[in-house]
Amino acid sequence: MKIVVINGQAHKGTTHHIAHMLTDALGGEVTEFFLPRDFGAFCIGCAQCIHKDEALCPHAEALAPITAAMDAADVLIFASPVYVYHVTGQMKAFLDHYGWRWIIHRPEPAMFKKQAVVLTTAAGAGMKSAIKDVRDSLFFWGVGRVYTFGIATHADRYTHMTEKKRRQTERAVSKIAAKIKGTEGRVKPALKTRLFFRFYRRVILPHMQASDQTYWAKTGLDRCVPW
Ligand SMILES: Cc1cc2nc3c(=O)[nH]c(=O)nc-3n(C[C@H](O)[C@H](O)[C@H](O)COP(=O)(O)O)c2cc1C
């Protein structure tokens, strides 16, 4: 099992600790990226990626190794602490660079068979909105299965969390790991994704820009489903 972890922070705190609990439970080959260390650019709004070609993004070269690793992975883990009720700015800036990959433009067919996990930790609150920040992108990327876990730690590090909270975290992590392992190799996207894909293809795609239509034709997405 190939796993890619996108850390929305560059330090190894509670969030990273929990992400590692999950990769340990999963086993397999793990590739990790830390933001902004491994990618820290902000989208400049040229929209060349969306309208023409992602290779025209001024940050394309820096993004390419992360995109390649994610495309080759079976499982994607997005881990971010909650900063002011949302994911970190660097995680958001990273996701901004993939607007072109949304189903409404040029989705990667391999995404529909991947599983992903969104992990967040907060001191007290904001996990739900932070999870949604990533979950929205994963839905529009077409990721087959998405699991989430957020916890209010009430502590400044994992070992300072109460035993009850640590047990809760361990249980949630092993439950997600079991689900991922149980679904490995036979991922079918959720009904919402399948319906959205078909609706978009039939109703919206005929009205989209040429670059998107050409892509759907070239990849066969206009004729077949990628799951
Ligand atoms: C800039 C900043 C903003 C934060 N915003 C929130 C917040 O909105 N809600 C919250 O409960 N905790 C907030 N926190 C606390 C962290 O989310 C929390 O301590 C988290 O578990 C840290 O994870 P880490 O150890 O992986 O860095 C914030 C921390 C920082 C540094």
The ligand as an SDF file (V2000), in Angstrom:
LIG
                    3D

 31 33  0  0  0  0  0  0  0  0999 V2000
   -2.2970   30.3860   14.7050 C   0  0  0  0  0  0  0  0  0  0  0  0
   -3.0540   29.3820   15.5220 C   0  0  0  0  0  0  0  0  0  0  0  0
   -4.4220   29.3650   15.4620 C   0  0  0  0  0  0  0  0  0  0  0  0
   -5.1550   28.4450   16.1990 C   0  0  0  0  0  0  0  0  0  0  0  0
   -6.5190   28.4270   16.0950 N   0  0  0  0  0  0  0  0  0  0  0  0
   -7.2200   27.5620   16.8260 C   0  0  0  0  0  0  0  0  0  0  0  0
   -8.6490   27.5120   16.7340 C   0  0  0  0  0  0  0  0  0  0  0  0
   -9.2860   28.2140   15.9670 O   0  0  0  0  0  0  0  0  0  0  0  0
   -9.3150   26.6530   17.5160 N   0  0  0  0  0  0  0  0  0  0  0  0
   -8.6600   25.8380   18.4080 C   0  0  0  0  0  0  0  0  0  0  0  0
   -9.3170   25.1160   19.1330 O   0  0  0  0  0  0  0  0  0  0  0  0
   -7.3050   25.8230   18.4840 N   0  0  0  0  0  0  0  0  0  0  0  0
   -6.5810   26.6410   17.7120 C   0  0  0  0  0  0  0  0  0  0  0  0
   -5.2090   26.6160   17.7670 N   0  0  0  0  0  0  0  0  0  0  0  0
   -4.5350   25.5760   18.5580 C   0  0  0  0  0  0  0  0  0  0  0  0
   -4.1270   24.3770   17.6980 C   0  0  0  0  0  0  0  0  0  0  0  0
   -5.1030   24.0440   16.7400 O   0  0  0  0  0  0  0  0  0  0  0  0
   -3.9120   23.1200   18.5390 C   0  0  0  0  0  0  0  0  0  0  0  0
   -3.0340   23.4030   19.5920 O   0  0  0  0  0  0  0  0  0  0  0  0
   -3.4150   21.9610   17.7030 C   0  0  0  0  0  0  0  0  0  0  0  0
   -3.6420   20.7560   18.3780 O   0  0  0  0  0  0  0  0  0  0  0  0
   -1.9230   22.0990   17.3930 C   0  0  0  0  0  0  0  0  0  0  0  0
   -1.5050   20.9880   16.6610 O   0  0  0  0  0  0  0  0  0  0  0  0
    0.0290   20.6940   16.4250 P   0  0  0  0  0  0  0  0  0  0  0  0
    0.5780   20.2380   17.7570 O   0  0  0  0  0  0  0  0  0  0  0  0
    0.0670   19.6080   15.3970 O   0  0  0  0  0  0  0  0  0  0  0  0
    0.6490   21.9640   15.9640 O   0  0  0  0  0  0  0  0  0  0  0  0
   -4.4690   27.5100   17.0270 C   0  0  0  0  0  0  0  0  0  0  0  0
   -3.0700   27.5420   17.0720 C   0  0  0  0  0  0  0  0  0  0  0  0
   -2.3610   28.4410   16.3310 C   0  0  0  0  0  0  0  0  0  0  0  0
   -0.8650   28.4340   16.3680 C   0  0  0  0  0  0  0  0  0  0  0  0
  1  2  1  0
  2  3  1  0
  2 30  2  0
  3  4  2  0
  4  5  1  0
  4 28  1  0
  5  6  2  0
  6  7  1  0
  6 13  1  0
  7  8  2  0
  7  9  1  0
  9 10  1  0
 10 11  2  0
 10 12  1  0
 12 13  2  0
 13 14  1  0
 14 15  1  0
 14 28  1  0
 15 16  1  0
 16 17  1  0
 16 18  1  0
 18 19  1  0
 18 20  1  0
 20 21  1  0
 20 22  1  0
 22 23  1  0
 23 24  1  0
 24 25  2  0
 24 26  1  0
 24 27  1  0
 28 29  2  0
 29 30  1  0
 30 31  1  0
M  END
$$$$
